[in-house]
């Protein structure tokens, strides 16, 4: 992905906890399935206590999103973060004709999509691989 935009990439609309719109579109080289890190910046610079170097502002990660819709000047991103279930469910089916004929079915519980974390208009975005 080669982005041709000089101004900051930001969230311009929050659709819901799982979908946001950024100010990049097809005219900036964006395609479906491109990935972005969404983050905000800490209010103050971080200073290295050993070297006294100014390390800049800390990026506070809000989530990772994938482009699901592209327009000329904007794109819709959806959260790609999921939490996997910690357990699997085993269902035992008993035969009505015998106590010996039991069938076990292993049922995996579905992963749950996670929302962006406290996402807001003007949060920053940057492309990731």
C-alpha positions as CSV (number, residue, x, y, z in Angstrom):
1,X,0.0,0.0,0.0
2,X,1.4,3.3,-1.1
3,X,-0.4,6.3,0.5
4,X,-0.2,9.7,-1.1
5,X,-1.5,12.0,1.6
6,X,0.4,14.6,3.5
7,X,-2.0,15.6,6.2
8,X,-2.6,13.3,9.2
9,X,-4.7,10.1,8.8
10,X,-7.6,10.4,11.3
11,X,-10.9,8.9,12.2
12,X,-13.6,11.2,10.8
13,X,-16.7,9.3,11.8
14,X,-17.5,6.6,14.4
15,X,-20.3,4.4,13.0
16,X,-20.4,2.1,16.0
17,X,-18.0,0.4,18.4
18,X,-16.8,-1.9,15.6
19,X,-16.7,0.4,12.5
20,X,-15.1,3.7,11.8
21,X,-14.4,5.9,8.8
22,X,-11.0,7.4,8.1
23,X,-10.0,10.3,5.8
24,X,-8.3,8.1,3.1
25,X,-9.9,6.6,0.0
26,X,-9.1,5.2,-3.4
27,X,-7.6,8.5,-4.6
28,X,-5.0,8.0,-1.8
29,X,-4.2,4.4,-2.9
30,X,-6.4,2.6,-0.4
31,X,-7.9,-0.8,-1.2
32,X,-10.2,-3.2,0.5
33,X,-8.5,-5.4,3.1
34,X,-5.8,-2.8,3.8
35,X,-5.0,-2.8,7.6
36,X,-4.7,0.2,9.9
37,X,-3.7,0.7,13.5
38,X,-6.0,3.1,15.3
39,X,-4.5,5.0,18.2
40,X,-4.6,8.3,20.2
41,X,-1.6,10.2,21.4
42,X,-0.7,10.8,25.0
43,X,-1.1,14.5,26.0
44,X,2.6,14.9,27.0
45,X,6.0,13.9,25.7
46,X,7.8,11.0,27.3
47,X,11.3,11.8,28.5
48,X,13.9,9.1,28.9
49,X,14.9,9.2,32.5
50,X,18.5,8.1,31.7
51,X,19.4,10.2,28.7
52,X,16.8,13.0,29.1
53,X,16.0,12.5,25.4
54,X,12.5,13.5,24.4
55,X,10.9,10.2,23.1
56,X,7.8,11.9,21.8
57,X,4.2,11.1,22.6
58,X,3.1,7.6,23.5
59,X,0.6,6.0,21.0
60,X,-2.3,4.5,22.9
61,X,-3.6,1.7,20.8
62,X,-7.4,1.6,20.2
63,X,-7.4,-1.4,17.9
64,X,-6.7,-2.7,14.5
65,X,-9.1,-2.3,11.6
66,X,-9.4,-3.7,8.1
67,X,-10.8,-1.7,5.2
68,X,-14.2,-3.1,4.2
69,X,-15.4,-0.3,1.9
70,X,-13.5,2.3,-0.1
71,X,-14.8,5.6,-1.5
72,X,-12.9,8.4,-3.3
73,X,-11.8,10.3,-0.2
74,X,-12.7,8.0,2.8
75,X,-12.8,4.4,3.8
76,X,-14.7,2.3,6.3
77,X,-12.7,0.1,8.7
78,X,-14.0,-2.8,10.8
79,X,-12.3,-4.1,14.0
80,X,-10.3,-7.2,13.3
81,X,-9.6,-8.1,17.0
82,X,-11.3,-11.3,18.3
83,X,-11.2,-13.2,21.5
84,X,-11.1,-17.0,21.2
85,X,-13.2,-19.0,23.6
86,X,-11.3,-20.6,26.4
87,X,-13.2,-23.9,26.2
88,X,-14.9,-26.3,23.9
89,X,-18.3,-27.8,24.6
90,X,-18.7,-31.6,24.4
91,X,-22.3,-32.7,23.7
92,X,-23.1,-36.4,24.5
93,X,-26.0,-37.9,22.6
94,X,-27.6,-41.0,24.1
95,X,-29.2,-43.5,21.9
96,X,-32.8,-44.2,23.0
97,X,-32.3,-47.9,22.3
98,X,-29.1,-48.6,24.2
99,X,-27.0,-47.2,27.0
100,X,-23.8,-48.2,25.2
101,X,-24.3,-46.2,22.0
102,X,-23.3,-42.8,23.0
103,X,-22.1,-40.2,20.5
104,X,-19.9,-37.3,21.5
105,X,-19.9,-34.1,19.5
106,X,-17.2,-31.6,20.0
107,X,-18.6,-28.1,19.5
108,X,-16.3,-25.2,19.3
109,X,-17.6,-21.9,20.6
110,X,-17.4,-19.0,18.3
111,X,-14.7,-16.3,18.6
112,X,-16.2,-13.0,19.7
113,X,-15.3,-9.8,17.8
114,X,-13.9,-7.1,20.1
115,X,-14.8,-3.4,19.6
116,X,-12.3,-0.6,19.2
117,X,-11.3,0.8,22.6
118,X,-13.0,4.1,23.3
119,X,-12.7,5.2,19.7
120,X,-13.3,8.9,18.9
121,X,-13.3,11.3,15.9
122,X,-9.7,12.6,15.4
123,X,-8.1,9.4,16.7
124,X,-5.1,8.7,14.5
125,X,-4.6,5.8,12.0
126,X,-1.5,4.4,10.3
127,X,-1.2,1.6,7.8
128,X,0.3,-1.7,9.0
129,X,1.2,-4.8,7.0
